[in-house]
Amino acid sequence: MGAVVHGDWPFLTDCDGAVTWAQASQRVHAIAARLREAGLGPGARLAVVSRPDATAFLLAIACFRAGITACLLNPRHPPVVLGEQIRAARCAAVTGSALPAGAPVPGGCPAAPWEGWATPGGAADAPPAFHGPSQWATIMYTSGSSGAPKAAVLTWGNHWENARAANRMIPVVPGDRWLASLPLCHVAGTGVLFRCLAGGGAIAPPALGADLADVLKDPAITHVSLVPAQLWRLLQAPGLEGRLRRLKAILLGGGPIPPALLDAAARSGLPVHITYGMTEAASQIATSGPIGPEDLPEPGAAPLLQDCTRIGGGGEIQICGPTLFAGYLDGGGNDCRRPETCDGWFPTGDLGLFDDRGRLHVTGRKDNMFISGGENIQPEAIEAELCRAPGVAAAIVVPVTDPEFGARPEAFVRFEGETAPNLRVFLERRLPRYMIPRAFHPWPSHLDGGRMKPDRRAFQRLACDRRGPNEPGTAR
């Protein structure tokens, strides 16, 4: 860590206040020693099922220092899913603040006690620092938004190089505090950790159950990572707009961003940077500067690393370079494999294009395209138009089997505000008839939590379950 360089600057905050870089270094030293005492040495894999609290960040750093691979798992997953992922990753032990209380340990491996991990003192010497760039640092499961989640292996070098490149786009310096509102199991959450490590900033985990709007009233917070739905809600919070305007950066990503949201943010003068990234790239691939009115209606993002992003065959975004992951875990063993083109580029599965200013625009997922009556339909194109309708905060379009057309699009729509337009009429002026959804459903609240990206398969199953007479063009 940067304890010598940044010693008395804050590194993170917890319930007892700010923890300096020097204090954090001592706690990491103690945790690394306790990991060794627990029989976890270089090459071991430790499953971590935790909320984004101070101990989770310190434990992750201690794992990196001790050469242990941290398998970062989603605390919202049910025990059966956690167990499957722990076994697939062949973890030697499991720990975390979010392990189900009183229930059997998922995965059947030993549980390491969570309490007391970060208490300084009383431990043997920690192992020496072990920060080789090719060292496996994390195993993270992909979002699974359009397929089964995969166990992606990321090295220390992947995380570190992404953080350095990201900090060139959005500087992080001593005295800054980045609100850690996203869990470590998401690459956007680990991105906060590594950007602060690289730049000397502080990590600010929110208290358990804290309201995001209340947390952001803290004037010490300078940076925050958000998904579009979170920013929508924050803009509705009374008296918060001025506070958001005074932040250094709002990093906005995790999925398509409604044009109305960007317009509102730009008109309010918010320092919103849009970003495109993925687990396999250790977080960001492309990030914009602050979005202003001159960038609308179609802002793009600049690649973080020069000559490491290209558009391949069929319009697919492909990436390479030092931030590209080691590969997907191969059957839980010690090997991982990475799909590549014949010349060594990783096909992301996302479609996109570069504009004349060299900015990247993401247009959809290659595997989301379906055929309806002989016409190719990219659901993201319909979603983009739906999100232009007044009050629409989010939209998901999925194919539903149809005896005449093979498949037809149906939409789920979430509104922010009191008025809902007639969506069918709205789209008839913008899209060909075959692209207009057969039905418009209200957004299901039970599919709204625990994920940064919507699970399209879950939405598709729900649409199939709701098949019936055509619904009116107003979803409410």
C-alpha positions in Angstrom: 0.0 0.0 0.0 1.0 3.7 -0.1 1.3 4.0 3.6 4.7 5.8 3.4 3.6 8.2 0.7 0.1 8.9 1.9 0.5 8.0 5.6 -1.9 10.5 7.4 -4.3 10.9 4.5 -7.6 9.0 4.9 -7.8 5.7 3.1 -11.3 4.6 4.1 -14.1 5.4 6.4 -15.9 3.1 8.8 -18.2 3.3 11.8 -15.4 4.7 13.9 -14.4 7.5 11.4 -11.6 7.8 9.0 -8.8 5.2 8.7 -5.5 6.6 7.5 -3.3 4.9 5.0 -0.8 4.1 7.8 -3.6 2.6 9.9 -5.0 0.6 7.0 -1.6 -0.8 6.3 -1.3 -2.1 9.8 -4.8 -3.7 9.6 -3.9 -5.3 6.2 -0.7 -6.7 7.8 -2.7 -8.2 10.6 -5.3 -9.8 8.2 -2.6 -11.2 6.0 -1.0 -12.9 9.0 -4.4 -14.3 10.1 -5.0 -15.7 6.6 -1.7 -17.5 6.8 -2.5 -18.8 10.3 -5.8 -20.1 8.8 -3.7 -22.2 6.3 -4.3 -19.9 3.3 -1.2 -19.3 1.4 -0.2 -18.2 -2.1 -2.4 -19.8 -4.7 -5.3 -20.5 -2.3 -8.8 -19.2 -3.1 -11.0 -17.5 -0.5 -14.7 -17.0 -1.2 -15.8 -13.6 0.1 -19.6 -13.0 0.5 -19.8 -9.5 1.9 -21.4 -6.1 1.7 -19.1 -3.2 0.7 -17.9 -2.4 4.2 -14.5 -1.4 5.5 -13.4 -4.9 6.5 -14.3 -6.3 3.0 -11.9 -3.8 1.3 -9.1 -4.5 3.8 -9.5 -8.2 3.5 -9.4 -8.0 -0.3 -6.1 -6.1 -0.1 -4.7 -8.6 2.4 -5.5 -11.4 0.0 -3.6 -9.6 -2.8 -0.7 -9.1 -0.5 -0.6 -12.8 0.6 -1.0 -14.1 -3.0 -4.5 -15.4 -2.2 -7.2 -15.2 -4.9 -10.3 -13.5 -3.6 -13.4 -15.1 -5.1 -15.9 -12.2 -4.7 -19.5 -13.4 -4.6 -22.8 -11.6 -4.7 -24.4 -11.5 -1.2 -27.8 -11.3 -2.7 -27.6 -14.8 -4.2 -29.4 -17.6 -2.4 -27.2 -20.1 -0.6 -27.7 -22.8 -3.3 -26.2 -20.5 -5.9 -23.4 -19.4 -3.7 -22.6 -23.0 -3.0 -22.4 -23.9 -6.7 -20.1 -21.0 -7.3 -17.9 -21.7 -4.4 -17.5 -25.3 -5.4 -16.9 -24.4 -9.1 -14.1 -22.0 -8.0 -12.6 -24.7 -5.7 -12.3 -22.2 -2.8 -10.4 -23.4 0.3 -12.6 -21.4 2.7 -15.4 -18.9 2.8 -15.9 -15.7 4.8 -18.0 -12.5 4.7 -20.3 -10.2 6.5 -23.3 -11.4 4.4 -23.1 -15.2 5.0 -26.5 -16.5 5.9 -26.8 -16.5 9.7 -27.3 -19.9 11.3 -27.4 -21.7 8.0 -24.9 -24.3 6.7 -21.9 -22.8 5.0 -22.5 -22.6 1.2 -20.2 -24.9 -0.8 -19.3 -27.2 2.1 -15.9 -25.6 2.7 -14.6 -24.3 6.1 -15.9 -20.9 7.2 -13.4 -18.3 8.4 -14.8 -16.0 11.1 -15.5 -12.5 9.9 -15.4 -10.7 13.2 -12.0 -9.4 14.3 -10.4 -9.8 10.9 -9.3 -6.1 10.8 -8.2 -5.7 14.5 -4.6 -4.6 14.5 -2.0 -6.4 16.6 -1.7 -9.8 18.2 -0.8 -11.6 15.0 2.4 -13.1 13.6 4.4 -11.4 10.9 2.5 -11.2 7.6 3.9 -12.7 4.5 6.0 -10.4 2.2 4.1 -8.4 -0.4 3.3 -10.4 -3.5 2.1 -8.1 -6.3 3.3 -9.8 -9.5 1.3 -8.5 -12.4 0.3 -12.0 -13.5 -0.8 -13.0 -10.0 -4.5 -14.1 -9.9 -6.1 -11.4 -7.8 -9.9 -12.0 -8.1 -12.4 -14.5 -9.5 -15.6 -12.6 -10.4 -18.7 -14.0 -12.0 -20.0 -12.1 -15.0 -23.5 -10.6 -14.8 -25.2 -13.4 -16.8 -27.6 -10.8 -18.2 -27.8 -12.7 -21.5 -26.4 -16.1 -20.6 -25.0 -18.2 -17.8 -22.6 -16.3 -15.5 -18.9 -17.2 -16.1 -16.1 -17.2 -13.6 -13.6 -14.6 -14.9 -10.1 -14.6 -13.6 -8.5 -11.2 -13.2 -4.9 -10.6 -12.3 -3.3 -7.9 -10.2 -2.0 -6.3 -13.4 -5.4 -6.3 -15.0 -6.9 -4.3 -12.1 -3.9 -2.1 -11.6 -3.6 -1.0 -15.3 -7.3 -0.4 -15.6 -7.2 1.8 -12.5 -4.2 3.8 -13.8 -5.9 4.4 -17.1 -9.2 5.3 -15.5 -7.5 7.8 -13.2 -6.1 9.6 -16.3 -9.6 10.2 -17.4 -11.1 11.0 -13.9 -8.3 12.0 -11.5 -8.3 10.6 -7.9 -5.9 12.2 -5.5 -5.3 12.2 -1.8 -8.2 13.9 0.0 -10.8 12.6 -2.5 -13.4 10.2 -1.2 -15.2 7.8 -3.6 -18.5 6.5 -2.3 -18.4 2.7 -2.4 -22.1 2.2 -3.1 -21.5 -0.9 -5.3 -20.5 -4.3 -3.9 -17.1 -5.8 -4.5 -18.6 -8.7 -6.4 -19.3 -6.2 -9.3 -16.2 -5.1 -11.2 -17.4 -1.5 -10.8 -17.0 -2.1 -7.0 -13.5 -3.4 -7.2 -12.7 -0.6 -9.6 -13.3 1.9 -6.8 -10.8 0.0 -4.6 -8.1 0.0 -7.2 -8.6 3.5 -8.4 -8.2 4.7 -4.8 -5.1 2.5 -4.3 -3.6 3.9 -7.5 -4.4 7.5 -6.9 -4.2 7.9 -3.1 -7.9 8.6 -2.6 -10.2 7.2 0.1 -12.9 4.6 -0.1 -16.2 5.6 1.6 -18.4 2.6 2.2 -22.0 3.6 3.2 -23.5 2.3 6.5 -25.7 -0.8 6.2 -29.2 0.3 5.1 -28.2 3.9 4.6 -30.2 5.9 2.1 -28.0 6.9 -0.9 -29.4 10.4 -1.0 -28.6 10.9 2.7 -25.1 9.6 2.3 -24.4 11.9 -0.6 -25.2 14.9 1.6 -21.8 14.3 3.2 -19.6 17.2 1.8 -16.5 14.9 2.1 -17.7 12.7 -0.8 -16.1 13.7 -4.1 -16.8 10.8 -6.5 -19.6 8.3 -6.9 -20.4 5.4 -9.3 -24.1 5.0 -10.2 -26.4 3.1 -12.5 -29.0 5.1 -14.4 -31.9 4.1 -12.1 -30.0 5.5 -9.1 -29.3 8.8 -10.7 -33.0 9.1 -11.8 -34.0 8.7 -8.1 -31.3 11.1 -6.8 -32.5 13.8 -9.2 -36.0 13.5 -7.6 -34.6 13.9 -4.1 -35.5 17.4 -2.7 -32.5 19.7 -2.3 -29.9 17.3 -3.6 -29.2 18.7 -7.0 -26.8 21.4 -5.7 -24.8 18.8 -3.8 -24.6 16.5 -6.9 -23.3 19.5 -8.9 -20.5 20.0 -6.4 -19.1 16.4 -6.8 -15.9 16.0 -8.8 -17.3 13.1 -10.8 -20.4 10.9 -11.2 -19.4 7.8 -13.1 -22.6 6.5 -14.8 -22.7 3.1 -16.4 -24.0 -0.5 -16.0 -26.3 -0.4 -19.0 -28.1 1.9 -21.5 -28.7 5.4 -20.3 -32.0 7.1 -21.2 -31.5 10.3 -23.2 -33.9 12.2 -20.9 -31.7 11.4 -18.0 -28.5 12.7 -19.7 -30.4 15.8 -20.8 -31.6 16.4 -17.2 -28.1 15.9 -15.9 -26.5 18.1 -18.5 -29.0 20.9 -17.9 -28.3 20.7 -14.2 -24.6 20.9 -14.7 -23.9 17.6 -13.1 -20.3 16.2 -13.6 -21.6 13.0 -15.3 -19.1 10.8 -17.1 -20.7 7.9 -19.0 -18.7 4.7 -19.1 -18.8 1.3 -20.9 -17.0 -1.6 -19.4 -17.2 -5.3 -18.4 -15.8 -7.8 -16.0 -13.4 -9.2 -18.5 -11.7 -5.8 -18.9 -11.3 -5.2 -15.1 -13.9 -2.4 -15.2 -13.9 0.5 -17.7 -13.2 0.1 -21.4 -14.2 3.6 -22.5 -15.2 6.7 -20.5 -16.3 10.2 -21.5 -15.5 13.6 -20.1 -18.3 15.5 -18.3 -21.4 15.4 -20.5 -22.6 18.8 -21.5 -25.5 20.0 -23.7 -23.1 20.1 -26.7 -22.5 16.3 -26.4 -26.2 15.4 -26.7 -28.2 13.6 -27.9 -25.7 10.9 -28.6 -22.6 11.2 -26.4 -19.8 8.7 -26.8 -16.9 7.5 -24.7 -13.2 7.6 -25.4 -11.3 4.3 -25.0 -9.1 4.3 -21.9 -6.2 2.6 -23.7 -5.1 3.7 -27.1 -5.1 1.0 -29.8 -6.8 -1.6 -27.5 -10.4 -1.3 -28.7 -11.6 -2.0 -32.3 -14.7 -2.8 -34.2 -14.5 -6.3 -35.7 -16.6 -8.3 -38.1 -20.3 -7.8 -37.9 -19.8 -4.6 -35.9 -18.6 -6.4 -32.7 -16.5 -4.5 -30.2 -13.2 -6.3 -29.6 -10.5 -5.5 -26.9 -6.9 -6.4 -26.1 -4.2 -5.1 -23.8 -3.0 -5.2 -20.2 -6.5 -4.9 -18.7 -7.8 -7.9 -20.5 -8.6 -10.8 -18.0 -6.6 -14.0 -17.9 -9.6 -16.1 -18.9 -12.6 -18.0 -17.7 -12.0 -20.6 -15.0 -11.8 -24.0 -16.8 -13.8 -26.5 -14.8 -12.7 -25.2 -11.5 -9.1 -26.3 -12.0 -5.9 -24.2 -12.1 -6.3 -23.3 -15.7 -8.3 -20.6 -17.4 -9.1 -20.0 -21.0 -9.8 -16.8 -22.9 -11.7 -16.8 -26.2 -9.8 -14.9 -28.8 -9.8 -14.0 -32.5 -7.1 -15.4 -34.7 -5.0 -12.3 -34.1 -5.4 -12.3 -30.3 -8.4 -9.9 -29.7 -11.2 -10.7 -27.3 -14.7 -10.5 -28.8 -16.9 -8.8 -26.2 -20.3 -9.8 -27.7 -21.3 -6.1 -27.7 -22.0 -4.2 -30.9 -20.8 -0.7 -31.5 -19.1 1.9 -33.7 -16.7 4.8 -33.6 -17.8 8.3 -34.5 -15.7 10.8 -36.4 -14.2 12.1 -33.1 -13.0 8.6 -32.1 -15.7 8.1 -29.5 -17.2 4.7 -28.9 -20.9 4.1 -29.1 -22.4 0.8 -27.9 -25.5 -0.2 -29.9 -26.5 -3.5 -28.4 -25.6 -7.1 -27.7 -24.8 -9.5 -30.6 -26.7 -12.4 -29.0 -29.8 -10.3 -28.3 -30.8 -10.0 -31.9 -33.8 -12.1 -33.0 -35.8 -12.6 -36.2 -39.5 -11.6 -36.5 -41.3 -12.3 -39.7 -38.0 -12.5 -41.6 -36.7 -9.1 -40.2 -33.7 -8.8 -37.9 -34.5 -7.0 -34.7 -32.0 -5.6 -32.3 -34.0 -5.0 -29.1 -31.6 -2.2 -27.9 -32.8 -0.1 -30.9 -36.4 -0.3 -29.7 -35.3 0.3 -26.1 -33.4 3.4 -27.1 -36.5 4.9 -28.7 -38.7 3.9 -25.8 -36.3 5.7 -23.5 -36.9 8.9 -25.5 -40.5 8.9 -24.5 -41.4 11.4 -21.7 -41.0 9.9 -18.3 -39.5 6.6 -19.4 -36.6 5.7 -17.1 -35.9 2.2 -18.4 -37.1 -0.3 -21.0 -36.3 -3.9 -21.8 -37.5 -5.6 -25.0 -37.6 -9.4 -25.3 -38.7 -11.8 -28.0 -41.8 -13.9 -27.4 -42.6 -16.9 -29.6 -45.4 -16.2 -32.1 -47.0 -18.8 -34.5 -47.2 -16.4 -37.4 -44.0 -14.4 -37.1 -41.7 -16.8 -35.2 -41.2 -14.2 -32.5 -42.5 -10.8 -31.7 -41.1 -8.1 -29.4 -42.7 -7.3 -26.1 -41.5 -4.5 -23.8 -41.3 -3.8 -20.1 -41.2 -0.2 -19.2 -40.4 1.7 -16.0 -41.6 5.3 -15.5 -40.3 8.1 -13.4 -43.0 10.7 -13.0 -46.8 10.9 -13.1 -47.7 10.9 -16.8 -47.3 8.0 -19.1 -47.5 8.5 -22.9 -49.2 6.2 -25.3 -46.1 4.2 -26.2 -47.5 2.6 -29.3 -48.4 5.9 -30.9 -45.1 7.3 -29.8 -43.1 4.5 -31.5 -45.3 4.5 -34.7 -43.7 7.8 -35.6 -40.2 6.5 -35.1 -39.9 2.8 -35.9 -41.1 0.4 -38.7 -44.2 -1.5 -37.8 -42.4 -4.8 -37.2 -40.3 -3.3 -34.5 -43.3 -2.0 -32.4 -43.8 -4.3 -29.4 -46.8 -6.4 -29.4 -47.4 -5.6 -25.7 -46.2 -3.2 -23.1 -45.8 -4.4 -19.5 -45.2 -2.5 -16.3 -41.7 -3.0 -14.9 -41.7 -5.9 -12.4 -40.4 -4.7 -9.1 -39.2 -8.2 -8.1 -36.7 -8.1 -11.0 -35.4 -4.7 -10.0 -32.9 -5.5 -7.3 -29.5 -7.1 -6.8 -28.2 -6.7 -10.4 -26.5 -3.9 -12.2 -27.7 -5.3 -15.5 -31.2 -6.7 -16.1 -31.6 -10.4 -16.6 -33.1 -10.6 -20.0 -33.9 -14.3 -19.7 -36.0 -13.6 -16.6 -37.9 -10.8 -18.4 -38.5 -13.1 -21.3 -39.9 -15.9 -19.1 -42.2 -13.3 -17.4 -43.4 -12.1 -20.8 -44.2 -15.6 -21.9 -46.1 -16.2 -18.7 -48.2 -13.1 -19.4 -49.2 -14.0 -23.0 -52.8 -13.1 -23.7 -54.8 -10.4 -25.5 -52.8 -7.5 -26.8 -52.4 -4.9 -24.1 -52.9 -1.2 -24.7 -50.0 0.9 -25.7 -49.8 2.6 -22.3 -47.9 0.7 -19.7 -48.8 1.8 -16.2 
